[in-house]
Amino acid sequence: MNNLLESPIEYLKGVGPKKGQLLNKELQVFTFRDLLWNFPFRYVDKTKFHLVNQITGEETTVQLKGIIIQKQLIGQGRKKRLVARLRDTTGSIELIWFKGVTWVDKFLVVGTEYIVFGKPSVFNGKINIAHPEIEVAKTVNQERPSTLAPVYNSTEKLNNNGLDAKGRRRLMATLLGKIDPQDISENLPDYLLQRTKLMGRFKALTKVHFPTSQEELEAARLRLKFEELFFLQLRLLQMKINNRTAIQGFVFDKVGDYFNRFFKEKLPFELTGAQKKVMKEIRQDLGRGYQMNRLLQGDVGSGKTIVGLMAMLIALDNGYQSALMAPTEILAQQHYNSLREMVNGLAVRIAFLSGSIKGKKRAELLKLLAQGEIHILVGTHALIEDPVVFQNLGLSIIDEQHRFGVKQRAKLWIKSKPHPPHVLVMTATPIPRTLAMTLYGDLEVSVIDELPPGRKLVKTIHKNENYRLRLHGFMKEQIALGRQIYIVYPLIEESETLDLANLFQGSEAIERSFPKPDYQISIVHGRMKAADKEYEMQRFVNKETQIMVATTVIEVGVNVPNASVMIIENAERFGLSQLHQLRGRVGRGADQSYCILMSSFKVSAEGKQRLKIMCDTNNGFEIAEADLKLRGPGSLEGTQQSGVLSLQIADLGKDQKILSTAREIATRILEKDPGLQNPLNEKIRAYLAKHKRRIKLWSRIS
């Protein structure tokens, strides 16, 4: 490939320095290559025309062909507008421009036939089209290179500087006129193209911009989506192979007294089939001599913590310490308390470390840790601080790892010598299979998809303000039965003050309906000091309060089996994943639990869909799949923080089959040719070497 595609964008005919700077700033388009890979987000079939008398004003877009029969400039200065009237064989329609008025006025000639494209609307009972695209009819067939016109993402600045839809199409046509096949080298081997019947790369890049038919467009998009996902999966799988074979790890080949006594004497219930399967996978990892890098997914309440504990007991049986790091002090304290309770009587020494542990207590804890007297250290990011030294750290468990930065997680590695510790990542946020393949494609993945026996599914209902009095009555019934209740208000960072006001107003209303001394209420929010927050949480845990009014700080980390009701206020303001996490705070005991989604009367169509999904299913993986389709990967909890992949044309919510096929083919190729040394795979190897930096990977533990 020569350097044509690396040419600065301002050197393309029709761009120049001013427009070049705009493309740089608005679209991050700096070179010919960047423009070529700036794909359309939709297409308009400009072979189809509407008649004026067919238009109702409710259409998304329409295309008309007719003669301008009159035009008039109205007003002066900034308020000046151009009004024209287009007539076809069935009637006429008003066209209006508020911007670029002078230019459009010169372009429009009364008596000339034009093609008009835009969105109709109704104003004062009359249908008009504001700021339509307009072209002289007789020149269209000469200039338009396809019947499906591409529409690109744009901004107001681009539109106001001649880089609107029409201007962008002209630029792309100019660029494609300069490029020939040798500028776009093929990166898939011939045998793969023949097997998959995919379109060639050069043709795909040409036709994705200017397809001549819907079939041709689909074929071009399929080729480019497959290519993007194939190379992504290939790199992830190469990393996975490297993790399996290149990074030495401690050998935990012994299952001894700590594990066996816990299994026989302390296990609170028989393990589910899913838990047994995951434990088998972990035991195999720990004994093979290479570092374990495993992601453990499990829905809320599925029993991940017990699996993590058993892995730590295997480490202890082999003479190694373990660390469990959680993102918040509340969650870390919850893990510490539950682990201590589960190993009570087994002489397993567990300690807790967070930023609030100071002075002599901290110094003594660090001394015991360095001497190997502490077997399991549970805590927050305080675990990765420099003064924290383990005698022989063999296993690191990271809970809700997406809440930690890459550098933070990596600091646990250097606390272990001569090998890095085995790593188990746990998440209660169900990740759709397609997203897991992409975010965590270089890890081994285990899934706990069964709930422990005896758990009843949480009943979820959606109500609005009309239900408020009945809701208070239901709450009193539950409290009379000895149950406890959460009431959660949304917390949006941009409006934290407003949200706290809502929380306090809500708590005041609750206090009026549930007065002391008959009822006690805890209030918890993110602006409270850690000690105050912990005090209120503990009151609720100890059943000193019946109602907890809170923001989303209780989303993870609170385990109160006696709590049977979760009320989520303004539920339409939450994402599906967060709603599911909040619902997981109840249903932890043997009693029937309820989740009540309270919303305003006016809820968007997408909001209604989210609330319906919550009422229809308790399955976290089904909810995560729905969330992926509704909002895309960048909005799923955690993926933005970890920098979800910026795919240029593929869509993880819609292209699951393409992703699965790409991964299967990449897996088969690497099984036969791990180093890609076979001459048949030369194109793949060359492309990976040349574009290594462009293939972004975000899922590394370290």
Secondary structure, 3 states (H helix, E strand, C coil): CCCHHHCEHHHCCCCHHHHHHHHHHHHCCCEHHHHHCCCCCEEEECCCCCCHHHCCCCCCCEEEEEEEEEEEEECCHHHCEEEEEEECCCCEEEEEECCCHHHHHHHCCCCCEEEEEECEEEECCEEEEECCEEEEHHHHHHHCCCCEEEECCCCHHHHCCCCCHHHHHHHHHHHHHHCCHHHCCCCCCHHHHHHHCCCCHHHHHHHCCCCCCHHHHHHHHHHHHHHHHHHHHHHHHHHHHHHHHCCECCCCCCCCHHHHHHHHHHCCCCCCHHHHHHHHHHHHHHHCCECCEEEEEECCCCCHHHHHHHHHHHHHHCCCEEEEECCCHHHHHHHHHHHHHHCCCCCCCEEEECCCCCHHHHHHHHHHHHCCCCCEEEECHHHHCCCCCCCCEEEEEEECHHHCCHHHHHCCHHHCCCCCCEEEEEECCCCCHHHHHHHCCCCEEEEECCCCCCCCCCEEEEECHHHHHHHHHHHHHHHHCCCEEEEECCCCHHHHHHHHHHHHHHHHHHHHHCCCCCCCEEEECCCCCHHHHHHHHHHHHCCCCCEEEECHHHCCCCCCCCEEEEEECCHHHCCHHHHHHHHCCCCCCCCCCEEEEECCCCCCHHHHHHHHHHHHCCCHHHHHHHHHHHHCHHHCCCCCCCCCCCCCCCCCCCCHHHHHHHHHHHHHHHHHCCCCCCHHHHHHHHHHHHCHHHCCCCCCCC
